[in-house]
Amino acid sequence: MTYRRAVIPALVGGLLVTLLLWWAGSSAQALQLRGAGGVFDIDSMNELRRWLAPWSYDPSVPSLPGGPAGGDPASGAATRYTDLYRTGMQIRFVVVFAVFVAGALLLVRRIPPTRGRTPATVLALWAWGPVAGTLAVTLSAPWLIASRGNGSYRLLPQLAGVAASSGPVVVFVSLVTALLTVAVARVTAKGEEPAARQSVPPRAARLAASVGTAAIALSLVVLSYERVAAAIQTSFGGSGLLSEPGDLLRQWLLLGGWSGPGTAPLGDWLLYRAIDALVLAVVWWALRLLPGMLTRTTVPGVVAGAICATVLGLLVSRLLLTAIDGTVGVWGPVHLFSRLGEGVPAAVTFGVVAGLAAFVTLRLAQGRRTAGSPEGSDGVSVTE
């Protein structure tokens, strides 16, 4: 798909995700009305308020750990803090729009929603939404932290908390946005000749997927083990504004967390490990199909695809984890989706690593096959 045709659905998607998040943030005040208690129980209300707070322009809604921004409303300092908070929110919405448009433009061009590719386009755009939300809350964090009047206190742990705060609301908004963006893209793609599927040797595709998945396993299996995670948490020092980097490192390096069976029943431990294995299976399968889905194998396309594959695996795993841990019956049905959006910062970090590793492996495997075998040019599409 040409840039001229792809930019229209990308802009529509960016506007839609921004407006839906703004509307969701504006709805946070409705949960504080007296009648809201008759619709939701107190636990569900608190959970919904946590989802919506990162996107609320109202500084009285606590969007950062530690309570609402500002101070005494009668003081001039409180007014300045409120203005700073709203500036941070403006930056947040601008960034989420810009990042989503950039990603959607790349994904719609490289995975156009033509016959056989439409489900992949929807899933990729859906997964890109939480990435845009995470980058938006992270890049706007300095303004919002400063608006609390204590920006110099434990800055890096505060940044870690903000990076993890985009919340499940972005996941639901992204799903709606992905569906409508693909619908617009199918309209703009009419009259254009469908791009042919790339012919990729299956062995090269499997090898590239395996190398990319190994990069994800480095975070999910090795770094997320409790002793390694504890070392990451405590082994790095710092002073002043850069003190206590452990929380921030864990947010951007760890896709999960696990330990040995210990005192827990072995069956439960194996069930949780099976969910971790499912994440790797989703990533491997997506990376295997990715070269055949792309209209052109480029570094940005493969990296974006790897990030989206990792986010999709995390969404599935977090939903399953909440369903089996028994907390839904205690905290209410809203809690079933409370973990959606967790781990996205680390998915961005290791998705980039996995995408680069998969791209290099794919190029090397294809080049070796072409140079060493007369059959190298007779590749078979990995989607067949």
C-alpha positions in Angstrom: 0.0 0.0 0.0 1.3 3.4 -0.9 2.0 6.2 1.6 -0.9 8.2 0.1 -3.4 5.4 0.8 -1.9 4.4 4.1 -1.8 7.8 5.7 -5.6 8.2 5.8 -6.4 5.2 8.0 -3.3 5.9 10.1 -4.5 9.5 10.8 -8.1 8.2 11.5 -6.7 5.6 13.9 -4.6 8.2 15.7 -7.5 10.6 16.1 -9.8 7.8 17.2 -7.4 6.4 19.9 -6.7 10.0 21.2 -10.4 11.0 21.4 -11.4 7.7 23.0 -8.7 8.0 25.6 -9.7 11.7 26.2 -13.3 10.6 26.6 -12.3 7.8 29.0 -10.2 10.2 31.1 -13.1 12.7 31.2 -15.4 9.9 32.5 -13.2 9.4 35.6 -15.2 12.1 37.4 -18.4 10.2 36.9 -17.1 7.5 39.3 -17.0 10.0 42.1 -20.7 10.9 41.8 -23.0 9.7 44.5 -25.1 7.4 42.3 -22.0 5.5 41.0 -22.1 3.4 44.2 -25.4 1.9 43.1 -24.0 0.7 39.8 -20.5 -0.6 40.9 -19.3 -2.1 44.1 -16.5 -0.2 45.9 -13.7 -2.5 44.6 -14.9 -2.2 41.0 -15.1 1.6 41.3 -11.6 1.8 42.6 -10.3 -0.5 39.9 -12.1 1.5 37.2 -10.8 4.8 38.7 -7.2 3.3 38.4 -7.8 2.5 34.8 -9.0 6.0 33.9 -6.8 8.1 36.0 -3.7 8.2 33.7 -5.9 9.9 31.0 -7.8 12.3 33.2 -7.3 16.1 32.9 -8.7 16.6 36.4 -5.7 16.9 38.8 -7.9 15.8 41.7 -7.9 12.3 40.2 -4.7 10.6 41.4 -2.9 9.6 38.3 0.5 9.0 40.0 1.3 7.0 43.1 0.8 9.0 46.3 -2.4 10.9 45.7 -3.7 13.8 43.6 -1.5 16.5 42.2 -1.4 20.1 43.5 -1.8 21.4 47.0 -4.0 24.0 48.6 -6.4 25.2 45.9 -6.3 28.7 47.4 -2.6 29.1 46.9 -0.9 30.4 43.8 1.6 27.5 43.9 -1.3 25.0 43.5 -2.5 26.9 40.4 1.0 26.6 38.9 1.1 22.9 39.7 -2.3 22.4 38.1 -1.1 24.2 35.0 2.0 22.0 34.9 -0.2 18.9 35.3 -2.4 19.9 32.4 0.6 20.7 30.2 1.9 17.2 31.0 -1.5 15.7 29.9 -1.4 17.7 26.7 2.0 16.2 26.0 0.6 12.8 26.8 -2.2 13.0 24.3 0.0 14.5 21.6 2.6 11.7 22.0 0.0 8.9 21.9 -1.4 10.4 18.7 2.0 10.7 17.1 3.3 7.3 18.1 0.1 5.5 17.1 0.0 7.3 13.7 3.7 6.4 13.1 3.2 2.8 14.0 -0.1 2.4 12.1 1.4 4.0 9.0 4.2 1.4 9.0 2.0 -1.5 9.8 -0.8 -0.7 7.3 1.9 -0.2 4.6 3.8 -3.4 5.4 0.8 -5.6 6.4 -2.0 -4.2 4.2 -5.5 -5.5 5.1 -5.9 -7.4 1.9 -7.3 -10.9 1.6 -5.4 -13.2 3.9 -3.7 -10.4 5.8 -6.7 -8.6 7.5 -6.6 -10.6 10.8 -2.9 -10.0 11.1 -3.4 -6.2 10.5 -6.1 -6.0 13.1 -3.9 -7.9 15.7 -0.9 -5.8 14.9 -2.7 -2.5 15.3 -4.4 -3.7 18.5 -1.1 -4.6 20.0 0.5 -1.3 18.9 -2.1 0.7 20.9 -0.7 -0.3 24.4 2.8 0.5 23.0 1.7 4.0 22.1 0.0 4.4 25.5 3.1 3.2 27.4 5.4 5.6 25.4 3.0 8.4 25.9 2.7 8.1 29.7 6.5 7.6 30.0 7.5 10.6 27.9 5.0 12.9 29.6 6.0 11.6 33.1 8.5 14.4 34.0 5.8 17.1 33.8 3.3 15.2 35.8 5.9 14.2 38.4 7.0 17.8 38.7 3.3 18.9 39.1 3.2 17.0 42.4 5.9 19.3 43.9 8.2 16.4 44.8 9.9 15.6 41.5 13.3 15.4 43.1 12.2 12.6 45.5 12.8 9.1 44.3 12.5 10.2 40.6 13.3 6.9 39.0 10.9 4.8 41.1 8.2 7.4 40.2 9.1 7.0 36.5 8.7 3.3 36.9 5.3 3.7 38.4 4.2 6.0 35.6 5.6 3.7 32.8 3.4 0.9 34.1 0.2 3.1 34.5 -1.3 3.2 31.0 -3.7 0.6 32.2 -6.3 -1.8 30.6 -8.3 1.1 29.2 -5.7 1.5 26.4 -6.1 -2.2 25.5 -9.9 -1.9 25.0 -9.6 1.5 23.2 -6.9 0.0 20.9 -9.2 -2.9 20.0 -11.9 -0.6 18.8 -9.4 1.6 17.1 -7.8 -1.3 15.3 -11.1 -2.6 13.9 -12.1 0.9 12.6 -8.7 1.6 11.2 -8.6 -1.6 9.2 -12.1 -0.8 7.9 -10.9 2.5 6.7 -7.8 1.0 5.2 -9.8 -1.5 3.3 -11.8 1.3 1.7 -8.7 3.3 0.8 -7.0 0.2 -0.6 -9.8 -0.4 -3.2 -8.5 -0.2 -6.7 -4.9 -0.9 -5.7 -3.4 -4.2 -6.9 -2.9 -6.5 -3.9 0.7 -7.0 -2.9 1.9 -10.5 -3.5 3.1 -12.6 -0.6 6.8 -12.8 -0.2 8.5 -16.2 -0.9 10.4 -17.1 2.2 12.2 -20.4 2.8 10.4 -22.1 5.6 13.7 -23.1 7.3 14.9 -19.5 7.3 11.6 -18.3 8.7 11.7 -20.9 11.5 15.3 -20.1 12.3 14.6 -16.4 12.5 11.5 -17.0 14.6 13.5 -19.2 17.0 16.3 -16.6 17.4 13.7 -13.8 18.0 11.9 -16.0 20.5 15.1 -16.7 22.3 15.5 -13.0 22.9 12.1 -12.9 24.5 12.9 -15.9 26.6 16.0 -14.1 27.9 13.7 -11.7 29.7 10.7 -14.0 30.4 12.8 -17.0 31.7 16.3 -15.8 32.7 15.9 -12.2 33.9 12.5 -12.8 35.4 13.7 -15.5 37.7 13.4 -14.2 41.3 17.2 -14.3 42.1 18.2 -12.6 38.9 15.3 -10.1 39.3 16.4 -9.3 42.8 20.0 -8.7 41.6 18.7 -6.3 38.9 16.6 -4.6 41.6 19.5 -4.1 44.0 22.8 -4.3 42.2 22.8 -0.9 40.4 23.5 2.2 42.4 23.2 5.9 41.9 22.9 9.2 43.7 20.7 12.2 43.6 18.0 12.1 40.9 19.5 8.8 39.5 19.3 6.9 42.8 17.2 3.7 43.2 17.1 2.7 39.5 16.0 -0.9 40.3 12.2 -0.4 39.8 12.7 1.3 36.5 15.1 -1.4 35.3 12.6 -4.1 36.2 9.8 -2.3 34.3 11.8 -2.2 31.1 13.7 -5.5 31.4 11.3 -8.1 33.0 8.4 -9.6 31.1 7.3 -11.7 34.1 8.3 -13.1 37.4 8.8 -16.7 38.6 10.5 -18.8 41.2 10.9 -22.5 42.0 8.0 -24.6 43.1 8.8 -24.0 46.8 5.7 -24.6 49.0 3.2 -24.0 46.3 1.5 -27.1 44.8 3.5 -28.5 41.9 0.4 -28.6 39.7 -0.2 -24.8 40.1 3.4 -24.1 39.5 3.4 -26.1 36.3 0.2 -24.3 35.2 1.8 -20.9 35.6 4.9 -22.0 33.7 2.7 -23.3 30.9 1.3 -19.8 30.6 4.8 -18.5 30.2 5.5 -21.1 27.6 2.3 -19.9 25.8 3.8 -16.4 25.5 6.9 -17.9 23.8 4.7 -20.0 21.5 2.6 -16.9 20.4 5.8 -15.0 19.8 7.4 -17.8 17.8 4.3 -18.4 15.6 3.9 -14.7 14.9 7.6 -14.3 14.0 7.4 -17.3 11.7 4.5 -15.9 9.8 5.7 -12.3 9.8 8.1 -12.5 6.8 5.3 -13.9 4.6 2.9 -11.3 5.8 5.1 -8.3 5.1 5.0 -6.8 1.6 8.7 -6.0 2.1 11.1 -7.3 4.8 12.6 -4.2 6.4 14.1 -3.6 9.8 11.3 -1.3 11.0 8.7 -3.7 9.8 10.2 -6.8 11.5 10.9 -4.8 14.7 7.4 -3.5 14.9 6.0 -6.9 14.2 8.1 -8.4 16.9 7.0 -5.8 19.4 3.3 -6.4 18.5 3.8 -10.2 18.8 5.3 -9.9 22.3 2.5 -7.6 23.4 -0.1 -10.1 22.1 1.5 -12.9 24.0 1.5 -10.8 27.1 -2.2 -9.9 26.7 -3.1 -13.6 26.5 -1.0 -14.6 29.4 -2.2 -11.8 31.7 -5.8 -12.6 31.0 -5.2 -16.3 31.8 -3.2 -15.5 34.9 -6.1 -13.4 36.3 -8.6 -16.1 35.4 -6.8 -18.9 37.3 -5.6 -17.0 40.4 -9.0 -16.9 42.0 -9.0 -13.2 42.7 -12.0 -12.4 40.4 -14.4 -14.0 42.8 -13.0 -11.8 45.6 -12.5 -8.5 43.8 -15.3 -8.6 41.2 -15.5 -9.2 37.5 -13.7 -6.0 36.6 -10.6 -7.4 38.1 -10.5 -10.0 35.4 -8.9 -7.4 33.1 -6.8 -5.6 35.6 -3.5 -7.1 34.4 -4.0 -6.2 30.8 -1.2 -3.8 29.8 1.3 -5.2 32.2 4.8 -5.8 30.9 4.5 -3.6 27.8 7.6 -1.5 28.6 9.7 -4.7 28.7 7.9 -5.9 25.5 9.1 -2.8 23.8 12.7 -3.3 24.9 12.9 -7.0 24.0 10.6 -6.7 21.1 13.2 -4.4 19.5 16.0 -6.9 20.3 13.9 -9.9 19.0 13.0 -8.0 15.8 16.6 -7.1 15.1 17.8 -10.6 15.8 15.1 -12.1 13.7 15.9 -9.8 10.8 19.6 -10.4 10.8 19.0 -14.2 11.1 16.5 -14.2 8.2 18.9 -12.2 6.0 21.9 -14.5 6.8 19.8 -17.7 6.3 18.4 -16.5 3.0 21.8 -15.4 1.8 23.5 -18.7 2.8 20.7 -20.7 1.1 21.0 -18.6 -2.1 24.7 -18.8 -2.2 25.1 -22.4 -1.3 22.2 -24.2 -3.0 20.8 -24.0 -6.5 17.4 -24.4 -4.8 17.8 -21.2 -2.8 15.6 -19.2 -5.1 12.7 -21.6 -4.9 11.5 -20.5 -1.5 8.0 -21.3 -0.3 5.8 -18.8 1.5 5.8 -19.5 5.2 2.1 -18.9 5.3 1.3 -21.8 3.1 
